[in-house]
Amino acid sequence: MEQPARTDIPLIRVLIVDDQSMIRGGFEALLNAQDGMEVVGTASDGEGIAAVVEELRPDVVLMDIRMPQVGGLEATRTVLELPGTPPKIIMLTTFDADEYVFAALRAGASGFLLKDSTPQELVQAVRVVAAGESLLAPRVTRALIADFVARPERSHGGEANLSVLTERELDVLRLVARGLANREIADSLVMAEQTVKTHVSRILGKLMLRDRTQLVVAAYESGLVRPGE
């Protein structure tokens, strides 16, 4: 007997931006089949993305990083500069070492996902970022960030000033940068999970950063956490 759809799950509105029609169609069918998810629109390019986002008001945007006209990086910057509360952005890429991914994370994307990820990984990614977390768990994400921060040609002008943080906040930031969830940080530092959440919130405020993804970038760029550790 078919189970009725649950009505107690908050609806997550998703916009898919990808130049491949098969990707758009496949993702749309998958996400629309999930409880609490609705694909409110699709686009084949980042051109005019601001107007699309303002009209459809998605909670999450799945954004292809490489598109022929206006690419995902420029489109991400445009979306995140919109007034009010912008949607969370998950960058989609075919490559696990895409040269634009790090720039997208610095621009404020909530994470990235490989296009050959499993359906379960895609659904979970949407739920994670919609809940306000960052998509940092995959090992390839941390490796990618470490690789780009370690490049000698990168800019050194934007490092965060970590001197405003307490020793305990630095401990928490180190573990955030290594991809640990709040519960794992709490276990490691022997503190309550709610205390970890409070520390993370204070760190974001002191460093004037948007989310955990930018905390990871700041930790690497400042040298608090070094590639390979």
Residue frames as a rotation matrix with the C-alpha (Angstrom) as fourth column:
MET 1
0.579 0.815 0.000 0.00
0.815 -0.579 0.000 0.00
0.000 0.000 -1.000 0.00
GLU 2
-0.111 -0.650 0.752 1.42
0.581 -0.656 -0.482 3.38
0.807 0.383 0.450 -0.99
GLN 3
-0.208 -0.065 -0.976 2.38
0.941 -0.285 -0.182 5.58
-0.266 -0.956 0.121 1.94
PRO 4
0.802 0.519 0.297 0.91
0.578 -0.798 -0.168 9.10
0.150 0.306 -0.940 1.95
ALA 5
-0.048 -0.831 0.554 3.37
0.437 -0.516 -0.737 11.97
0.898 0.207 0.388 1.56
ARG 6
-0.161 -0.091 -0.983 4.50
0.981 -0.128 -0.149 13.48
-0.112 -0.988 0.109 4.84
THR 7
0.471 0.429 0.771 3.21
0.530 -0.836 0.141 16.96
0.705 0.342 -0.621 5.54
ASP 8
0.938 -0.111 -0.328 5.40
0.258 -0.407 0.876 17.76
-0.231 -0.907 -0.353 8.55
ILE 9
-0.008 -0.985 0.174 8.60
0.898 0.069 0.434 18.26
-0.440 0.160 0.884 6.51
PRO 10
0.254 0.056 -0.966 9.47
-0.096 -0.992 -0.083 21.90
-0.962 0.114 -0.247 5.66
LEU 11
0.855 0.136 0.501 9.45
0.461 0.244 -0.853 22.39
-0.238 0.960 0.146 1.90
ILE 12
-0.124 -0.937 -0.325 12.86
0.191 -0.344 0.919 22.95
-0.974 0.052 0.222 0.32
ARG 13
0.891 0.436 -0.125 12.59
0.016 -0.307 -0.951 24.93
-0.453 0.846 -0.281 -2.91
VAL 14
-0.029 -0.951 0.309 15.36
0.371 0.276 0.887 24.07
-0.928 0.140 0.344 -5.41
LEU 15
0.798 0.102 -0.594 16.59
-0.479 -0.490 -0.728 25.80
-0.366 0.866 -0.342 -8.57
ILE 16
0.341 -0.675 0.654 18.77
0.539 0.710 0.453 23.79
-0.770 0.199 0.606 -10.99
VAL 17
0.739 -0.201 -0.643 21.20
-0.546 -0.737 -0.398 25.71
-0.394 0.645 -0.655 -13.23
ASP 18
-0.172 -0.762 0.624 23.09
0.020 0.631 0.776 23.48
-0.985 0.146 -0.093 -15.69
ASP 19
-0.207 0.046 -0.977 23.72
-0.880 -0.446 0.165 23.62
-0.428 0.894 0.132 -19.42
GLN 20
-0.942 -0.110 -0.316 23.11
-0.246 0.868 0.432 19.88
0.227 0.485 -0.845 -19.86
SER 21
-0.144 0.988 0.055 19.43
-0.868 -0.152 0.472 19.07
0.475 0.020 0.880 -20.30
MET 22
0.181 0.188 -0.965 19.89
0.084 0.975 0.206 15.46
0.980 -0.118 0.160 -19.16
ILE 23
-0.775 -0.488 -0.400 21.43
0.461 -0.005 -0.887 16.65
0.431 -0.873 0.229 -15.90
ARG 24
-0.789 0.528 0.313 18.62
-0.602 -0.765 -0.226 19.11
0.120 -0.367 0.922 -15.31
GLY 25
0.093 0.904 -0.418 15.94
-0.717 0.352 0.601 16.54
0.691 0.244 0.681 -16.10
GLY 26
-0.046 -0.182 -0.982 17.49
0.330 0.925 -0.187 13.80
0.943 -0.333 0.018 -14.00
PHE 27
-0.923 -0.337 -0.184 18.05
0.291 -0.303 -0.907 15.99
0.250 -0.891 0.378 -10.98
GLU 28
-0.602 0.759 0.248 14.58
-0.760 -0.640 0.115 17.49
0.246 -0.120 0.962 -11.27
ALA 29
0.224 0.704 -0.673 12.89
-0.390 0.698 0.600 14.09
0.893 0.128 0.432 -11.35
LEU 30
-0.310 -0.436 -0.845 14.95
0.555 0.638 -0.533 12.82
0.772 -0.634 0.044 -8.41
LEU 31
-0.987 -0.160 -0.019 14.38
0.111 -0.589 -0.800 15.83
0.117 -0.792 0.599 -6.17
ASN 32
-0.415 0.904 0.104 10.69
-0.819 -0.421 0.391 16.17
0.397 0.077 0.914 -6.96
ALA 33
0.154 0.446 -0.881 10.25
-0.064 0.895 0.442 12.56
0.986 -0.012 0.167 -5.83
GLN 34
-0.692 -0.505 -0.516 11.55
0.481 0.211 -0.851 13.41
0.539 -0.837 0.097 -2.34
ASP 35
0.411 0.787 -0.461 9.36
0.880 -0.209 0.427 14.34
0.240 -0.581 -0.778 0.59
GLY 36
0.597 -0.083 -0.798 9.68
0.480 -0.760 0.438 18.04
-0.643 -0.644 -0.414 1.34
MET 37
-0.549 -0.798 -0.248 11.46
0.213 -0.421 0.882 19.01
-0.808 0.431 0.401 -1.89
GLU 38
0.641 0.707 0.297 10.23
0.514 -0.109 -0.851 20.88
-0.569 0.699 -0.434 -4.94
VAL 39
-0.585 -0.755 0.294 12.19
0.719 -0.317 0.618 21.97
-0.374 0.573 0.729 -8.00
VAL 40
0.255 0.733 -0.631 10.75
0.361 -0.677 -0.641 25.42
-0.897 -0.064 -0.437 -8.65
GLY 41
0.889 0.059 -0.454 12.67
-0.368 -0.498 -0.786 26.01
-0.272 0.865 -0.421 -11.85
THR 42
0.310 -0.835 0.454 15.61
0.709 0.521 0.475 25.16
-0.633 0.174 0.754 -14.09
ALA 43
0.808 -0.150 -0.570 17.97
-0.423 -0.820 -0.385 27.24
-0.410 0.552 -0.726 -16.21
SER 44
0.823 -0.491 0.287 20.61
0.567 0.675 -0.472 26.36
0.038 0.551 0.834 -18.78
ASP 45
-0.102 -0.849 0.518 22.89
0.626 -0.460 -0.630 29.31
0.773 0.260 0.578 -18.05
GLY 46
-0.294 -0.083 -0.952 23.79
0.917 -0.304 -0.257 31.84
-0.268 -0.949 0.166 -15.39
GLU 47
-0.905 -0.020 0.426 22.66
0.213 -0.886 0.411 34.77
0.369 0.463 0.806 -17.53
GLY 48
-0.244 0.855 0.459 19.86
-0.479 -0.517 0.709 36.67
0.843 -0.047 0.535 -15.84
ILE 49
-0.407 0.041 -0.913 20.21
0.531 0.824 -0.200 34.52
0.744 -0.565 -0.357 -12.72
ALA 50
-0.995 0.019 -0.098 19.43
0.070 -0.576 -0.814 37.42
-0.072 -0.817 0.572 -10.38
ALA 51
-0.465 0.878 -0.112 15.98
-0.869 -0.429 0.247 37.90
0.169 0.212 0.963 -11.89
VAL 52
-0.080 0.404 -0.911 15.30
-0.197 0.890 0.412 34.16
0.977 0.212 0.009 -11.84
VAL 53
-0.666 -0.245 -0.705 16.23
0.586 0.414 -0.697 33.86
0.463 -0.877 -0.132 -8.15
GLU 54
-0.947 0.322 -0.009 14.21
-0.256 -0.768 -0.587 36.92
-0.195 -0.553 0.810 -7.18
GLU 55
-0.251 0.899 -0.359 11.16
-0.856 -0.034 0.515 35.54
0.451 0.437 0.778 -9.01
LEU 56
0.182 0.338 -0.923 11.34
-0.134 0.939 0.317 31.91
0.974 0.066 0.217 -7.83
ARG 57
0.246 -0.136 0.960 12.82
-0.922 -0.337 0.188 32.43
0.298 -0.932 -0.209 -4.35
PRO 58
0.495 -0.107 -0.862 14.61
0.046 0.994 -0.097 29.05
0.868 0.008 0.497 -4.08
ASP 59
0.923 -0.238 0.302 16.15
-0.318 -0.029 0.948 27.89
-0.217 -0.971 -0.102 -0.82
VAL 60
0.079 -0.892 0.445 18.93
0.065 0.450 0.891 25.98
-0.995 -0.041 0.093 -2.60
VAL 61
0.713 0.034 -0.700 20.52
-0.675 -0.236 -0.699 26.46
-0.189 0.971 -0.145 -6.01
LEU 62
0.388 -0.612 0.689 22.33
0.443 0.779 0.443 23.59
-0.808 0.133 0.574 -7.73
MET 63
0.769 -0.147 -0.622 24.79
-0.451 -0.815 -0.365 25.54
-0.453 0.561 -0.693 -9.87
ASP 64
0.744 -0.550 0.380 26.94
0.668 0.616 -0.418 24.09
-0.004 0.564 0.826 -12.64
ILE 65
0.337 -0.680 -0.651 30.38
0.283 -0.586 0.759 25.61
-0.898 -0.441 -0.005 -12.31
ARG 66
-0.774 -0.622 -0.120 31.16
0.031 -0.226 0.974 25.54
-0.633 0.750 0.194 -16.05
MET 67
0.319 0.885 0.340 28.58
0.617 0.078 -0.783 26.96
-0.720 0.460 -0.521 -18.45
PRO 68
-0.082 -0.479 0.874 29.11
0.997 -0.050 0.066 28.48
0.012 0.877 0.481 -21.93
GLN 69
0.303 0.244 0.921 27.73
0.400 -0.910 0.110 32.00
0.865 0.335 -0.373 -21.41
VAL 70
0.148 -0.212 0.966 27.68
-0.800 -0.600 -0.009 33.12
0.582 -0.771 -0.259 -17.78
GLY 71
-0.316 -0.406 -0.858 29.51
0.029 0.899 -0.436 30.52
0.948 -0.163 -0.273 -15.69
GLY 72
0.430 0.572 -0.698 28.73
0.611 0.384 0.692 29.31
0.664 -0.724 -0.185 -12.21
LEU 73
-0.381 -0.648 -0.660 31.33
0.924 -0.284 -0.255 31.41
-0.022 -0.707 0.707 -10.44
GLU 74
-0.949 0.068 0.308 30.02
0.001 -0.976 0.219 34.72
0.315 0.208 0.926 -11.80
ALA 75
-0.079 0.996 -0.047 26.45
-0.069 0.041 0.997 33.58
0.994 0.082 0.065 -11.25
THR 76
0.137 0.064 -0.989 27.21
0.890 0.431 0.151 32.60
0.436 -0.900 0.002 -7.64
ARG 77
-0.803 -0.491 -0.338 28.66
0.588 -0.746 -0.314 36.03
-0.098 -0.450 0.887 -6.89
THR 78
-0.736 0.582 0.345 25.60
-0.227 -0.693 0.684 37.67
0.638 0.425 0.643 -8.45
VAL 79
0.174 0.862 -0.476 23.15
0.263 0.425 0.866 35.59
0.949 -0.276 -0.153 -6.42
LEU 80
0.064 -0.202 -0.977 24.95
0.976 0.217 0.019 36.07
0.209 -0.955 0.211 -3.11
GLU 81
-0.927 -0.371 -0.045 25.03
0.374 -0.916 -0.146 39.84
0.013 -0.153 0.988 -3.60
LEU 82
-0.263 0.911 0.316 21.24
0.274 -0.244 0.930 40.02
0.925 0.332 -0.186 -3.80
PRO 83
-0.552 0.099 0.828 19.54
-0.704 -0.588 -0.399 41.86
0.447 -0.803 0.394 -0.93
GLY 84
0.545 0.772 0.327 17.84
-0.820 0.410 0.400 39.91
0.174 -0.486 0.856 1.82
THR 85
0.087 -0.454 0.887 18.67
-0.518 0.740 0.430 36.28
-0.851 -0.497 -0.171 2.55
PRO 86
-0.081 -0.148 -0.986 20.17
-0.987 0.148 0.059 34.66
0.137 0.978 -0.158 -0.55
PRO 87
0.905 0.402 -0.140 19.71
-0.393 0.915 0.091 30.95
0.165 -0.028 0.986 -1.28
LYS 88
0.242 -0.815 0.526 22.34
-0.349 0.433 0.831 28.37
-0.905 -0.385 -0.180 -0.42
ILE 89
0.602 -0.094 -0.793 24.43
-0.795 0.021 -0.606 27.36
0.074 0.995 -0.062 -3.42
ILE 90
0.373 -0.492 0.787 25.84
0.010 0.850 0.527 23.92
-0.928 -0.189 0.322 -4.17
MET 91
0.042 -0.446 -0.894 28.35
-0.935 -0.333 0.122 23.97
-0.352 0.831 -0.431 -7.00
LEU 92
0.787 0.230 0.572 28.14
-0.014 0.934 -0.357 21.09
-0.617 0.273 0.738 -9.49
THR 93
0.155 -0.796 -0.585 31.30
-0.951 -0.280 0.129 19.92
-0.267 0.536 -0.801 -11.21
THR 94
0.885 0.077 -0.459 32.51
-0.288 0.865 -0.410 16.97
0.366 0.495 0.788 -13.26
PHE 95
0.111 -0.964 -0.242 36.02
0.129 0.255 -0.958 17.22
0.985 0.075 0.153 -11.83
ASP 96
0.752 0.135 -0.646 37.17
0.630 0.144 0.763 16.69
0.196 -0.980 0.023 -8.25
ALA 97
-0.155 -0.808 -0.569 39.94
0.768 -0.461 0.444 19.26
-0.621 -0.368 0.692 -8.77
ASP 98
0.422 0.414 0.807 38.09
0.847 -0.498 -0.188 21.94
0.324 0.762 -0.560 -10.72
GLU 99
-0.582 -0.809 0.076 40.18
0.742 -0.567 -0.358 25.13
0.332 -0.152 0.931 -10.72
TYR 100
-0.453 0.466 0.760 37.10
-0.177 -0.883 0.435 27.28
0.874 0.062 0.482 -10.09
VAL 101
0.294 0.682 -0.670 35.74
0.528 0.469 0.709 25.45
0.797 -0.562 -0.222 -7.06
PHE 102
-0.314 -0.465 -0.828 37.96
0.949 -0.173 -0.263 27.12
-0.021 -0.868 0.496 -4.49
ALA 103
-0.977 -0.011 0.214 37.05
0.045 -0.986 0.159 30.56
0.209 0.165 0.964 -5.82
ALA 104
-0.161 0.987 0.001 33.38
-0.076 -0.013 0.997 29.59
0.984 0.160 0.077 -5.59
LEU 105
0.210 0.182 -0.960 33.80
0.869 0.415 0.269 28.55
0.448 -0.891 -0.071 -1.96
ARG 106
-0.733 -0.519 -0.439 35.48
0.658 -0.706 -0.264 31.86
-0.173 -0.482 0.859 -1.19
ALA 107
-0.807 0.476 0.351 32.60
-0.147 -0.736 0.660 33.63
0.572 0.481 0.664 -2.91
GLY 108
-0.569 0.568 0.595 30.22
-0.796 -0.197 -0.573 32.01
-0.209 -0.799 0.564 -0.44
ALA 109
0.041 0.557 -0.830 29.00
-0.592 0.682 0.428 28.77
0.805 0.474 0.358 -2.02
SER 110
0.455 0.247 0.856 27.94
-0.884 0.243 0.400 26.28
-0.109 -0.938 0.328 0.64
GLY 111
-0.036 -0.535 0.844 29.89
-0.248 0.823 0.511 23.43
-0.968 -0.191 -0.162 -0.91
PHE 112
-0.163 -0.001 -0.987 30.26
-0.986 -0.036 0.163 21.42
-0.035 0.999 0.005 -4.07
LEU 113
0.275 0.374 0.886 29.10
-0.296 0.909 -0.293 18.09
-0.915 -0.182 0.360 -5.42
LEU 114
-0.831 -0.545 -0.108 30.44
-0.312 0.296 0.903 15.91
-0.460 0.784 -0.416 -8.19
LYS 115
-0.156 0.826 -0.542 27.92
-0.988 -0.138 0.073 15.24
-0.014 0.547 0.837 -10.95
ASP 116
-0.165 0.082 -0.983 28.52
-0.338 0.931 0.135 11.50
0.926 0.355 -0.126 -10.67
SER 117
-0.829 -0.028 0.558 27.54
-0.558 0.109 -0.823 11.47
-0.037 -0.994 -0.106 -6.99
THR 118
-0.820 0.561 -0.112 24.89
0.550 0.827 0.116 8.97
0.157 0.034 -0.987 -5.99
PRO 119
-0.092 0.876 0.473 21.23
0.207 -0.447 0.870 10.02
0.974 0.178 -0.140 -5.83
GLN 120
0.585 0.291 -0.757 21.40
0.762 0.124 0.636 9.65
0.279 -0.949 -0.150 -2.05
GLU 121
-0.368 -0.813 -0.451 24.38
0.883 -0.458 0.104 12.01
-0.292 -0.360 0.886 -1.89
LEU 122
-0.733 0.162 0.660 22.57
0.302 -0.792 0.530 14.61
0.609 0.588 0.532 -3.98
VAL 123
0.337 0.941 0.016 19.44
0.316 -0.129 0.940 14.50
0.887 -0.312 -0.341 -1.82
GLN 124
0.444 -0.232 -0.865 21.49
0.894 0.063 0.443 14.64
-0.048 -0.971 0.236 1.37
ALA 125
-0.663 -0.740 0.117 23.52
0.748 -0.661 0.059 17.57
0.034 0.127 0.991 0.04
VAL 126
-0.359 0.619 0.699 20.36
0.129 -0.709 0.694 19.59
0.924 0.339 0.175 -0.58
ARG 127
0.662 0.645 -0.381 19.03
0.432 0.086 0.898 18.80
0.612 -0.759 -0.222 2.89
VAL 128
0.080 -0.731 -0.677 22.34
0.992 -0.006 0.124 19.64
-0.095 -0.682 0.725 4.56
VAL 129
-0.837 -0.473 0.274 22.78
0.511 -0.856 0.084 23.08
0.195 0.210 0.958 3.01
ALA 130
-0.092 0.886 0.454 19.09
0.130 -0.441 0.888 23.93
0.987 0.141 -0.075 3.36
ALA 131
0.674 0.317 -0.667 19.49
0.642 0.195 0.741 23.32
0.365 -0.928 -0.072 7.09
GLY 132
0.929 -0.292 0.226 22.27
-0.340 -0.916 0.215 25.92
0.144 -0.276 -0.950 7.22
GLU 133
0.484 -0.808 0.337 25.25
0.103 0.435 0.895 23.58
-0.869 -0.398 0.293 7.27
SER 134
0.247 -0.496 -0.832 28.06
-0.927 -0.370 -0.055 23.43
-0.281 0.786 -0.551 4.72
LEU 135
0.989 0.132 -0.072 28.85
-0.150 0.908 -0.391 20.51
0.013 0.397 0.918 2.46
LEU 136
0.284 -0.953 0.106 32.30
-0.935 -0.300 -0.189 19.78
0.212 -0.045 -0.976 3.85
ALA 137
0.543 -0.019 0.839 32.15
-0.521 0.777 0.354 16.15
-0.659 -0.629 0.412 4.81
PRO 138
0.977 -0.180 0.111 33.43
0.205 0.686 -0.698 14.60
0.050 0.705 0.707 1.57
ARG 139
0.389 -0.910 -0.144 37.15
0.530 0.094 0.843 14.02
-0.753 -0.404 0.519 1.83
VAL 140
-0.093 -0.426 0.900 37.70
0.989 -0.144 0.033 15.40
0.115 0.893 0.435 -1.65
THR 141
0.767 0.408 0.496 36.37
0.367 -0.912 0.183 18.81
0.527 0.042 -0.849 -0.54
ARG 142
0.861 -0.481 -0.162 38.98
-0.031 -0.368 0.929 19.18
-0.507 -0.796 -0.332 2.18
ALA 143
0.055 -0.877 0.477 41.71
0.732 0.360 0.578 17.95
-0.679 0.318 0.662 -0.16
LEU 144
0.238 0.115 0.964 40.62
0.882 -0.441 -0.165 20.46
0.406 0.890 -0.207 -2.80
ILE 145
0.969 0.141 0.202 40.65
0.044 -0.906 0.420 23.38
0.242 -0.398 -0.885 -0.37
ALA 146
0.597 -0.802 -0.030 44.05
0.151 0.075 0.986 22.34
-0.788 -0.593 0.165 0.95
ASP 147
0.029 -0.594 0.804 45.44
0.946 0.276 0.170 22.07
-0.322 0.756 0.570 -2.59
PHE 148
0.410 0.198 0.890 44.29
0.666 -0.732 -0.144 25.53
0.624 0.652 -0.432 -3.66
VAL 149
0.997 -0.068 0.047 45.32
-0.081 -0.707 0.702 27.28
-0.015 -0.703 -0.711 -0.47
ALA 150
0.462 -0.875 0.144 48.79
0.338 0.324 0.884 25.71
-0.820 -0.360 0.446 -0.74
ARG 151
0.497 -0.280 0.821 49.38
0.854 -0.014 -0.521 27.06
0.157 0.960 0.233 -4.24
PRO 152
-0.333 -0.744 -0.579 52.20
0.815 -0.536 0.220 29.62
-0.474 -0.399 0.785 -4.15
GLU 153
-0.846 -0.040 0.532 50.51
0.404 -0.699 0.590 31.85
0.348 0.714 0.607 -6.74
ARG 154
0.148 0.977 -0.151 47.38
0.891 -0.066 0.449 32.43
0.429 -0.201 -0.881 -4.68
SER 155
0.088 -0.009 0.996 46.60
-0.106 -0.994 0.001 35.87
0.990 -0.106 -0.088 -3.29
HIS 156
-0.427 -0.297 -0.854 47.67
0.788 0.340 -0.513 36.54
0.443 -0.892 0.089 0.29
GLY 157
-0.818 0.009 0.574 45.59
-0.088 -0.990 -0.110 39.66
0.568 -0.141 0.811 0.80
GLY 158
-0.030 0.973 0.231 42.43
-0.562 -0.207 0.801 38.25
0.827 -0.106 0.553 2.36
GLU 159
-0.497 -0.192 -0.846 43.54
0.413 0.805 -0.426 36.23
0.763 -0.562 -0.321 5.37
ALA 160
0.621 0.774 0.125 41.30
0.169 -0.288 0.943 36.49
0.766 -0.564 -0.309 8.39
ASN 161
-0.302 -0.666 0.682 42.66
-0.578 -0.440 -0.687 38.03
0.758 -0.602 -0.252 11.59
LEU 162
0.255 0.417 -0.872 42.51
0.286 0.829 0.480 35.12
0.924 -0.372 0.092 14.02
SER 163
-0.783 -0.618 -0.068 44.00
0.264 -0.233 -0.936 37.15
0.563 -0.751 0.346 16.88
VAL 164
-0.426 0.706 0.566 40.45
-0.791 -0.595 0.146 38.12
0.439 -0.385 0.811 17.87
LEU 165
0.460 0.625 -0.631 39.68
-0.295 0.777 0.556 34.51
0.838 -0.070 0.542 18.79
THR 166
0.436 -0.263 0.861 40.18
-0.871 0.117 0.477 32.87
-0.226 -0.958 -0.178 22.17
GLU 167
-0.673 -0.739 0.040 42.28
-0.719 0.666 0.196 29.71
-0.172 0.103 -0.980 22.53
ARG 168
-0.440 0.585 0.681 39.13
0.103 0.787 -0.609 27.59
-0.892 -0.198 -0.407 22.83
GLU 169
0.621 0.668 -0.410 37.66
-0.300 -0.281 -0.911 29.20
-0.724 0.689 0.026 19.72
LEU 170
-0.020 -0.718 -0.695 40.86
-0.999 -0.013 0.042 28.41
-0.039 0.696 -0.717 17.85
ASP 171
-0.790 -0.214 0.574 40.56
-0.301 0.952 -0.059 24.79
-0.534 -0.220 -0.817 18.98
VAL 172
0.130 0.934 0.332 37.03
0.153 0.312 -0.938 24.66
-0.980 0.173 -0.102 17.62
LEU 173
0.583 0.076 -0.809 38.05
-0.679 -0.502 -0.536 26.34
-0.447 0.861 -0.241 14.35
ARG 174
-0.528 -0.835 -0.155 40.83
-0.811 0.441 0.383 23.80
-0.252 0.328 -0.911 13.78
LEU 175
-0.705 0.289 0.648 38.34
0.149 0.953 -0.263 20.96
-0.694 -0.089 -0.715 14.02
VAL 176
0.472 0.838 -0.274 35.76
-0.071 -0.274 -0.959 22.72
-0.879 0.473 -0.070 11.85
ALA 177
0.237 -0.471 -0.850 38.48
-0.921 -0.386 -0.043 23.13
-0.308 0.793 -0.526 9.22
ARG 178
-0.825 -0.558 0.092 39.15
-0.517 0.810 0.277 19.40
-0.229 0.181 -0.956 9.30
GLY 179
-0.550 0.670 -0.498 35.55
-0.457 0.258 0.851 18.69
0.699 0.696 0.164 8.42
LEU 180
-0.884 0.217 -0.415 34.27
0.446 0.656 -0.608 17.56
0.141 -0.723 -0.677 11.82
ALA 181
0.004 0.959 0.283 30.58
0.301 -0.271 0.914 17.96
0.954 0.081 -0.290 12.65
ASN 182
0.062 0.072 0.995 29.49
-0.721 -0.687 0.095 19.68
0.690 -0.723 0.009 15.87
ARG 183
0.927 0.320 0.196 28.94
-0.366 0.659 0.657 16.37
0.081 -0.681 0.728 17.68
GLU 184
0.613 -0.767 -0.189 32.42
0.639 0.622 -0.452 15.16
0.464 0.156 0.872 16.71
ILE 185
-0.175 -0.652 0.738 33.96
-0.031 -0.745 -0.666 18.45
0.984 -0.139 0.110 17.88
ALA 186
0.447 0.438 0.780 32.07
-0.778 -0.240 0.580 18.17
0.441 -0.866 0.234 21.16
ASP 187
0.988 -0.090 -0.126 33.40
0.131 0.922 0.364 14.65
0.083 -0.376 0.923 21.72
SER 188
0.299 -0.949 0.100 36.94
0.628 0.117 -0.770 15.68
0.719 0.293 0.631 20.84
LEU 189
-0.450 -0.480 0.753 37.01
-0.103 -0.810 -0.577 18.72
0.887 -0.338 0.315 23.11
VAL 190
-0.547 0.318 -0.775 34.82
0.787 0.512 -0.346 17.19
0.287 -0.798 -0.530 25.85
MET 191
-0.897 0.368 -0.246 32.10
-0.222 -0.854 -0.470 19.80
-0.383 -0.367 0.847 25.78
ALA 192
-0.065 0.961 0.270 28.38
0.291 0.277 -0.916 19.96
-0.955 0.020 -0.298 25.07
GLU 193
-0.345 -0.008 0.938 27.27
0.934 0.096 0.345 20.08
-0.092 0.995 -0.026 21.44
GLN 194
0.722 0.670 0.173 25.32
0.677 -0.736 0.028 23.28
0.146 0.097 -0.985 22.15
THR 195
0.540 -0.621 -0.568 28.53
0.106 -0.619 0.778 24.86
-0.835 -0.480 -0.268 23.44
VAL 196
-0.485 -0.691 0.536 30.23
0.614 0.167 0.772 24.00
-0.623 0.703 0.343 20.16
LYS 197
0.121 0.624 0.772 27.36
0.961 -0.268 0.065 25.66
0.248 0.734 -0.632 18.25
THR 198
0.898 0.197 -0.395 27.79
0.342 -0.876 0.341 28.77
-0.279 -0.441 -0.853 20.40
HIS 199
0.029 -0.973 -0.229 31.54
0.195 -0.219 0.956 28.86
-0.980 -0.072 0.183 19.72
VAL 200
-0.455 -0.178 0.872 31.00
0.858 0.175 0.484 28.47
-0.239 0.968 0.073 15.97
SER 201
0.555 0.746 0.368 28.45
0.798 -0.602 0.017 31.28
0.234 0.284 -0.930 15.98
ARG 202
0.775 -0.313 -0.549 30.83
0.119 -0.781 0.614 33.57
-0.620 -0.541 -0.568 17.87
ILE 203
-0.294 -0.926 0.239 33.73
0.428 0.096 0.899 32.73
-0.855 0.366 0.368 15.55
LEU 204
-0.123 0.341 0.932 31.59
0.985 -0.069 0.155 33.57
0.117 0.937 -0.328 12.51
GLY 205
0.850 0.526 -0.025 30.64
0.521 -0.835 0.174 36.87
0.071 -0.161 -0.984 14.09
LYS 206
0.499 -0.731 -0.466 34.16
0.105 -0.483 0.869 37.84
-0.860 -0.482 -0.164 15.10
LEU 207
-0.547 -0.770 0.328 35.61
0.380 0.121 0.917 37.00
-0.746 0.627 0.226 11.69
MET 208
-0.054 0.650 -0.758 32.58
-0.579 -0.638 -0.507 38.45
-0.813 0.412 0.411 9.85
LEU 209
-0.930 -0.247 -0.273 32.17
-0.367 0.577 0.730 35.30
-0.023 0.778 -0.627 7.78
ARG 210
-0.206 0.941 -0.269 29.03
-0.900 -0.074 0.430 33.74
0.385 0.331 0.862 6.37
ASP 211
0.822 0.569 0.015 29.24
-0.550 0.787 0.279 30.03
0.147 -0.237 0.960 7.15
ARG 212
0.638 -0.559 0.529 31.39
-0.111 0.613 0.782 27.01
-0.762 -0.558 0.329 7.96
THR 213
0.689 -0.391 0.611 32.75
0.725 0.353 -0.591 26.79
0.016 0.850 0.527 4.43
GLN 214
0.602 -0.463 0.651 34.30
-0.068 -0.841 -0.537 30.23
0.796 0.279 -0.537 4.75
LEU 215
0.750 -0.366 0.551 35.65
-0.608 -0.054 0.792 29.26
-0.260 -0.929 -0.263 8.19
VAL 216
0.675 -0.508 0.536 37.51
0.482 0.853 0.201 26.37
-0.559 0.123 0.820 6.56
VAL 217
0.579 -0.447 0.682 38.96
0.597 -0.337 -0.728 28.67
0.555 0.829 0.072 3.91
ALA 218
0.694 -0.283 0.662 40.00
-0.484 -0.864 0.137 31.21
0.533 -0.416 -0.737 6.58
ALA 219
0.795 -0.385 0.468 41.66
-0.277 0.455 0.846 28.51
-0.539 -0.803 0.255 8.70
TYR 220
0.535 -0.611 0.583 43.76
0.797 0.594 -0.110 27.31
-0.279 0.524 0.805 5.77
GLU 221
0.561 -0.298 0.773 44.59
0.429 -0.693 -0.579 30.76
0.708 0.656 -0.261 4.44
SER 222
0.749 -0.240 0.618 45.73
-0.573 -0.702 0.422 31.99
0.333 -0.670 -0.664 7.85
GLY 223
-0.233 -0.885 -0.404 47.93
-0.482 0.466 -0.742 28.94
0.845 0.022 -0.534 8.39
LEU 224
-0.017 0.291 0.957 45.97
-0.988 0.144 -0.061 27.71
-0.156 -0.946 0.285 11.43
VAL 225
0.512 0.143 0.847 45.48
-0.032 0.989 -0.148 24.43
-0.858 0.049 0.511 9.60
ARG 226
-0.222 -0.708 -0.670 48.01
-0.808 -0.251 0.533 23.36
-0.545 0.660 -0.516 7.00
PRO 227
0.521 0.406 -0.751 47.53
-0.804 0.530 -0.271 21.09
0.288 0.745 0.602 3.99
GLY 228
-0.066 -0.526 -0.848 48.30
-0.241 0.833 -0.498 17.47
0.968 0.171 -0.182 4.80
GLU 229
-0.793 -0.180 0.582 47.62
-0.594 0.009 -0.805 17.73
0.140 -0.984 -0.114 8.55
